[in-house]
Amino acid sequence: MSSITPLTETFPHLPQTEESWVDEEDLDDLEASPEASPAEHEHWRIVSDKGQAVVRVDKFLMDHMPDTSRNRIQKAAEAGCIRVNEKPVKSNYRVKPGDVVTLVLDHPKRDWEIVPEDIPLDVVYEDQDLMVINKPAGMVVHPGCGNFDGTMVNAIAWHLRDDKNFDPNDPNVGLVHRIDKDTSGLLVVAKTPEAKTHLCKQFFYHSTRRQYNALVWGNFREDEGTIEGNIGRNPKDRLQMAVFPPDSEIGKPAITHYQVLERLGHVTLLECRLETGRTHQIRVHMKHIGHTLFNDERYGGDEIVRGEKSASYKAFIHNCFSVCPRQALHARTLGFQHPTTGEDMFFTCPIPADMDALLEKWRKYIGNLK
């Protein structure tokens, strides 16, 4: 049998527990970046024994990768990274004797050591157990395909460089959850293994409180509502997620509650409350109901989705895109129970300058129409 490379060695910067893999907005680890090479690189290979009992490939891999989780293996399968006899398979594929199981990624093997970098951080709160950080739009959370430095994880390593108990390369400490590169807002970082275990359980069991502000295309008839639908990889575009029926076996259950904060003609400012945390949850749920986030390039929000076709309106929209050159999504509030004291912690950060300027442009535009 050939040597085995655990998935946690392929991605050592990622948490090792299933609870730590809660992810509402980010795909950086398993998706190909626009700059990534189309070449494929084998990271792991094993040939099943002649006496191998027929078993699901995710169970098979768990038996041979004791340091990773089923959730992570299933994500790799959804991304087309798990191959059997050189063909991509889903996590429910049943491994048979003699099958060759491989993990294939779009980048070569490399060391993923987190190097401290002097990058400014907006630390909202810090104590001996944790940090709460307000992430700016445009900052990648952690190293991934095409982003090996300059990330928030590198900045955290620098910020805590004098803390002898914090090892940025130890997956048992660090980021508890993630948000996408072009989403701004609050994140919590665990400084001890005990804090991370406690916080990860809160995210896994959905006992945290998270609210986002989102500017979306279109007006709403109702003032509030709930979107339910499983979220999984889009079979037609692996860089996107898609919504599937709640009773289907595709994807994972996801629930988003929303409330209208301000109606601005062809766009609406919402408050979105996450009951679950899935990849691109708000972005894909809003796309699903016909209200794509404003300037969300991946889901088609960077085009004129609503409104007239006049030259002046087109110019206005393009100016709006310039003012806020990313999806208009901000993780405004974050609440959780302190892992040591048990105290209820609640943090909020204002809408950042780019989104605020965007809203002001729409308010002025609507005001001029009256």
Secondary structure as GFF3:
##gff-version 3
##sequence-region A 1 370
A	DSSP	alpha_helix	7	10	.	.	.	ID=ss1
A	DSSP	three_ten_helix	19	21	.	.	.	ID=ss2
A	DSSP	beta_strand	41	47	.	.	.	ID=ss3
A	DSSP	beta_strand	55	56	.	.	.	ID=ss4
A	DSSP	alpha_helix	57	64	.	.	.	ID=ss5
A	DSSP	alpha_helix	70	78	.	.	.	ID=ss6
A	DSSP	beta_strand	82	84	.	.	.	ID=ss7
A	DSSP	beta_strand	87	88	.	.	.	ID=ss8
A	DSSP	beta_strand	94	95	.	.	.	ID=ss9
A	DSSP	beta_strand	100	105	.	.	.	ID=ss10
A	DSSP	beta_strand	123	126	.	.	.	ID=ss11
A	DSSP	beta_strand	130	135	.	.	.	ID=ss12
A	DSSP	alpha_helix	152	159	.	.	.	ID=ss13
A	DSSP	beta_strand	174	175	.	.	.	ID=ss14
A	DSSP	beta_strand	184	190	.	.	.	ID=ss15
A	DSSP	alpha_helix	193	204	.	.	.	ID=ss16
A	DSSP	beta_strand	209	217	.	.	.	ID=ss17
A	DSSP	beta_strand	224	228	.	.	.	ID=ss18
A	DSSP	beta_strand	230	233	.	.	.	ID=ss19
A	DSSP	beta_strand	241	244	.	.	.	ID=ss20
A	DSSP	beta_strand	255	264	.	.	.	ID=ss21
A	DSSP	beta_strand	267	274	.	.	.	ID=ss22
A	DSSP	alpha_helix	281	288	.	.	.	ID=ss23
A	DSSP	three_ten_helix	297	299	.	.	.	ID=ss24
A	DSSP	alpha_helix	311	323	.	.	.	ID=ss25
A	DSSP	beta_strand	329	337	.	.	.	ID=ss26
A	DSSP	beta_strand	344	348	.	.	.	ID=ss27
A	DSSP	alpha_helix	353	369	.	.	.	ID=ss28
###
